[in-house]
Amino acid sequence: MAHYDIPAMIEKVLELTGETELFYAGHSMGTTAFMAMHHYRPDIGEKVRLANFLAPVASESDMGGPIGWLAGFMDGILDWVLEDLLNMMGVGEFLPSNLFMDCIASLFCHSGSSALCSNVLFVIAGFDEAQMNETLLDTIMHHTPAGASTHSLLQYGQLKATGGFHGYDWGSDKLNFQHHNGPVPDYDLGAVKTPVALYWGDNDWFAMPADILQTIIGLPNIVPGMNHEVDYEKWTHLDFLWGIDADKLVYSYLMDNLNTCREQDCRTLREKSGH
């Protein structure tokens, strides 16, 4: 995604619109991929007027929830658990079995809703019933989960174990060379020169406050006034998508930030500050 997909999507949008620049908004893995992209294609970042990161994920040392719990056992156990699921299903998607879900739900799901507890996405990422839009629930449950790459989840587990921000470790020099043309690449947040706006919550298992702090420290170009901590103590990873109050707690700020960087080129702010 970081090497090919994000650059291809941005270049296609610019081609079709005839524009030379655009705004970017990503949630979770969409933020990870954009930050990692600067390792491969820093020229693409220069075409982005402002990158909006919702639930930004780089450092995962403090990851909570089931993935963080599994990754905390010992090196390799997370790979074994998820790879075993992968082999059982014979596909490259993470859509766990009912037995696996029952075990994880019994540990992490304390909702009164059996529907929520049966959905892998809510069990893994957490949920906030007070922010759940019940009118959307039927649609959400019919379309979620849509499948995710098992190796993408494994990579987040590796980031938890190593405490770094790097590409996926395929487990051998040979395989890493096949996929990376060399060793596993480390991703330098300092290379992300694109102006950035952050939006994060205090109850997000995938983007815990301690990890957010490391991301804030590492990113060199967070636009002044655009580091937004959601003013809701229980805000979770999925509330950015479906939270009842997402419009006023998140997206009103995002729209203001877009307008600010539309009226002035936020890419020049860093140059004027001398950093």
C-alpha positions as CSV (number, residue, x, y, z in Angstrom):
1,M,0.0,0.0,0.0
2,A,2.7,2.5,1.0
3,H,4.9,1.7,-2.0
4,Y,2.4,1.4,-4.8
5,D,-1.3,1.9,-3.8
6,I,-1.3,5.3,-2.2
7,P,0.9,6.9,-4.8
8,A,-1.2,5.3,-7.6
9,M,-4.4,6.6,-6.1
10,I,-3.1,10.1,-5.5
11,E,-1.7,10.3,-9.0
12,K,-4.9,9.0,-10.6
13,V,-7.0,11.6,-8.7
14,L,-4.7,14.3,-9.9
15,E,-4.8,13.0,-13.5
16,L,-8.6,12.8,-13.6
17,T,-9.2,16.2,-11.9
18,G,-6.5,18.0,-13.7
19,E,-5.3,19.4,-10.4
20,T,-1.7,19.6,-9.2
21,E,-2.4,19.1,-5.5
22,L,-5.0,17.7,-3.2
23,F,-6.0,17.1,0.5
24,Y,-5.6,13.7,2.0
25,A,-7.6,12.1,4.8
26,G,-6.8,8.6,6.1
27,H,-8.0,6.5,9.1
28,S,-5.9,4.0,10.9
29,M,-4.1,1.9,8.2
30,G,-4.6,4.8,5.8
31,T,-2.4,6.9,8.1
32,T,0.2,4.2,8.4
33,A,0.5,3.7,4.7
34,F,0.7,7.5,4.0
35,M,3.5,7.9,6.6
36,A,5.4,4.9,5.2
37,M,4.9,6.1,1.7
38,H,7.5,8.9,2.3
39,H,10.2,6.1,2.5
40,Y,9.4,5.2,-1.1
41,R,7.8,8.2,-2.8
42,P,8.5,11.5,-1.0
43,D,7.6,13.3,-4.2
44,I,3.9,12.3,-3.8
45,G,3.9,13.8,-0.3
46,E,4.8,17.2,-1.9
47,K,1.6,17.1,-3.9
48,V,-0.6,17.0,-0.7
49,R,-1.6,20.3,0.7
50,L,-2.7,18.8,4.1
51,A,-2.8,15.2,5.3
52,N,-5.5,14.5,7.9
53,F,-4.7,11.5,10.1
54,L,-7.6,10.1,12.0
55,A,-6.5,7.6,14.6
56,P,-2.9,7.7,13.4
57,V,-0.9,4.5,13.7
58,A,2.9,4.4,13.6
59,S,4.3,3.3,16.9
60,E,2.4,0.4,18.5
61,S,4.4,-0.2,21.6
62,D,1.4,0.4,23.8
63,M,-1.3,-1.3,21.7
64,G,-4.2,-2.6,23.6
65,G,-7.1,-5.0,22.8
66,P,-6.8,-8.6,21.5
67,I,-4.0,-8.0,18.9
68,G,-1.9,-6.2,21.6
69,W,-2.7,-8.9,24.1
70,L,-1.6,-11.7,21.7
71,A,1.5,-9.8,20.6
72,G,2.5,-9.4,24.2
73,F,3.0,-13.2,24.8
74,M,6.3,-13.8,23.1
75,D,8.0,-13.3,19.8
76,G,6.2,-15.3,17.0
77,I,3.1,-16.3,18.8
78,L,0.9,-13.7,17.1
79,D,2.3,-14.8,13.8
80,W,1.5,-18.4,14.7
81,V,-2.1,-17.7,15.7
82,L,-3.0,-15.6,12.7
83,E,-1.1,-17.7,10.2
84,D,-2.8,-20.8,11.5
85,L,-6.2,-19.1,10.8
86,L,-4.9,-18.2,7.4
87,N,-4.0,-21.8,6.7
88,M,-7.2,-23.1,7.9
89,M,-9.2,-20.8,5.7
90,G,-6.9,-21.1,2.7
91,V,-7.2,-17.4,2.0
92,G,-5.2,-14.2,2.6
93,E,-8.0,-12.5,4.5
94,F,-8.5,-12.3,8.2
95,L,-12.0,-13.5,8.7
96,P,-11.7,-15.7,11.9
97,S,-13.7,-18.8,12.8
98,N,-16.6,-18.8,15.2
99,L,-14.5,-20.7,17.8
100,F,-11.7,-18.1,17.7
101,M,-14.3,-15.3,17.9
102,D,-16.0,-16.9,20.9
103,C,-12.7,-17.1,22.8
104,I,-11.7,-13.5,22.0
105,A,-15.2,-12.1,22.6
106,S,-15.3,-13.8,26.1
107,L,-12.1,-11.9,27.0
108,F,-12.7,-8.5,25.4
109,C,-16.3,-8.0,24.6
110,H,-18.5,-6.7,27.5
111,S,-21.3,-5.3,25.4
112,G,-24.9,-6.2,26.1
113,S,-25.3,-6.6,22.3
114,S,-24.7,-10.1,21.0
115,A,-24.6,-8.7,17.5
116,L,-21.6,-6.5,18.3
117,C,-19.8,-9.2,20.2
118,S,-20.2,-11.5,17.2
119,N,-18.5,-9.1,14.8
120,V,-14.7,-9.5,14.6
121,L,-14.1,-5.8,13.8
122,F,-15.8,-4.5,17.0
123,V,-14.2,-7.1,19.2
124,I,-10.7,-6.4,17.8
125,A,-10.9,-2.6,17.6
126,G,-13.3,-1.9,20.5
127,F,-16.6,-0.1,20.5
128,D,-18.5,2.6,22.4
129,E,-22.2,1.7,22.7
130,A,-23.1,5.3,23.6
131,Q,-21.7,6.5,20.2
132,M,-23.1,3.6,18.2
133,N,-25.6,4.8,15.6
134,E,-28.3,2.1,15.9
135,T,-29.9,3.1,12.7
136,L,-26.7,2.2,10.9
137,L,-26.1,-1.0,12.8
138,D,-28.0,-3.3,10.4
139,T,-26.0,-1.9,7.4
140,I,-22.7,-2.1,9.3
141,M,-23.3,-5.7,10.4
142,H,-24.1,-6.7,6.8
143,H,-21.0,-5.2,5.3
144,T,-18.4,-5.5,8.1
145,P,-16.0,-7.1,8.2
146,A,-15.2,-7.0,4.5
147,G,-11.9,-8.8,5.1
148,A,-8.5,-7.6,5.8
149,S,-5.0,-8.9,4.9
150,T,-3.8,-11.2,7.6
151,H,-0.3,-10.0,7.1
152,S,-1.4,-6.4,7.7
153,L,-2.6,-7.4,11.2
154,L,0.5,-9.4,11.7
155,Q,2.6,-6.3,10.9
156,Y,0.8,-4.3,13.6
157,G,1.6,-7.1,15.9
158,Q,5.3,-7.0,14.9
159,L,5.3,-3.2,15.6
160,K,4.0,-3.9,19.1
161,A,6.7,-6.5,19.7
162,T,9.6,-4.4,18.3
163,G,8.5,-1.0,19.3
164,G,9.5,0.4,15.9
165,F,8.0,1.6,12.7
166,H,9.0,-0.6,9.8
167,G,7.9,-2.8,7.0
168,Y,6.6,-6.4,7.4
169,D,9.3,-8.9,8.4
170,W,8.7,-12.0,6.3
171,G,10.8,-14.1,8.6
172,S,13.9,-14.8,6.5
173,D,16.6,-12.8,4.6
174,K,15.5,-14.5,1.4
175,L,11.8,-13.6,1.7
176,N,12.6,-10.1,2.9
177,F,14.8,-9.6,-0.2
178,Q,12.0,-10.9,-2.4
179,H,9.5,-8.4,-0.9
180,H,11.7,-5.5,0.0
181,N,14.8,-5.9,-2.2
182,G,16.8,-5.9,0.9
183,P,16.4,-5.9,4.7
184,V,13.2,-4.9,6.4
185,P,12.9,-1.1,5.8
186,D,12.7,1.2,8.8
187,Y,10.3,4.1,8.3
188,D,11.5,7.5,9.5
189,L,8.6,9.8,10.7
190,G,11.0,12.7,10.2
191,A,10.8,12.1,6.5
192,V,7.1,13.0,6.5
193,K,7.4,16.6,5.3
194,T,3.7,16.9,4.3
195,P,1.7,19.2,6.6
196,V,-0.2,17.0,8.9
197,A,-3.4,17.4,11.1
198,L,-3.9,14.8,13.8
199,Y,-7.2,13.6,15.3
200,W,-7.0,11.0,18.1
201,G,-9.0,9.6,21.1
202,D,-8.1,8.4,24.6
203,N,-9.8,5.0,24.3
204,D,-8.4,3.8,21.0
205,W,-6.7,0.4,21.3
206,F,-4.9,0.8,18.0
207,A,-3.7,4.3,18.7
208,M,-3.1,4.6,22.4
209,P,-2.2,8.0,23.9
210,A,1.4,6.9,24.7
211,D,1.9,5.8,21.0
212,I,0.3,9.0,19.8
213,L,2.8,10.9,21.8
214,Q,5.7,9.1,20.0
215,T,4.0,9.9,16.7
216,I,3.7,13.5,17.6
217,I,7.3,13.7,18.6
218,G,8.4,12.0,15.4
219,L,6.4,14.0,12.9
220,P,8.2,17.2,11.9
221,N,5.3,19.2,10.3
222,I,2.2,19.1,12.4
223,V,0.4,22.3,11.6
224,P,0.1,24.6,14.6
225,G,-3.4,24.2,16.2
226,M,-4.1,21.0,14.3
227,N,-3.2,18.3,16.9
228,H,-6.8,17.5,17.9
229,E,-7.5,15.3,20.9
230,V,-11.2,14.3,20.7
231,D,-13.1,15.8,23.6
232,Y,-14.8,12.5,24.6
233,E,-13.1,10.2,27.1
234,K,-14.4,6.9,25.6
235,W,-13.8,7.7,21.9
236,T,-12.7,4.5,20.2
237,H,-11.0,3.5,16.9
238,L,-14.3,3.0,15.1
239,D,-16.1,6.1,16.5
240,F,-14.2,8.0,13.8
241,L,-16.3,6.0,11.3
242,W,-19.7,5.6,12.9
243,G,-19.8,7.7,16.1
244,I,-23.0,9.6,16.5
245,D,-21.1,12.8,17.4
246,A,-18.3,12.3,14.9
247,D,-19.5,15.3,13.0
248,K,-19.1,17.8,15.8
249,L,-16.2,16.1,17.7
250,V,-14.0,15.3,14.7
251,Y,-15.2,16.4,11.3
252,S,-16.1,20.0,12.1
253,Y,-12.4,20.4,13.1
254,L,-11.3,18.6,10.0
255,M,-13.3,21.0,7.8
256,D,-11.9,24.0,9.5
257,N,-8.4,22.7,8.9
258,L,-9.1,22.1,5.2
259,N,-10.4,25.7,4.9
260,T,-7.3,27.0,6.7
261,C,-5.0,25.2,4.4
262,R,-7.1,26.2,1.4
263,E,-6.8,29.9,2.2
264,Q,-3.0,29.6,2.8
265,D,-0.6,27.0,1.7
266,C,0.3,25.1,4.9
267,R,3.3,23.7,3.2
268,T,5.0,27.1,3.4
269,L,4.4,27.4,7.2
270,R,7.3,25.1,8.0
271,E,9.6,27.0,5.7
272,K,8.7,30.3,7.3
273,S,9.3,28.9,10.8
274,G,12.8,27.9,9.8
275,H,12.3,24.2,10.7
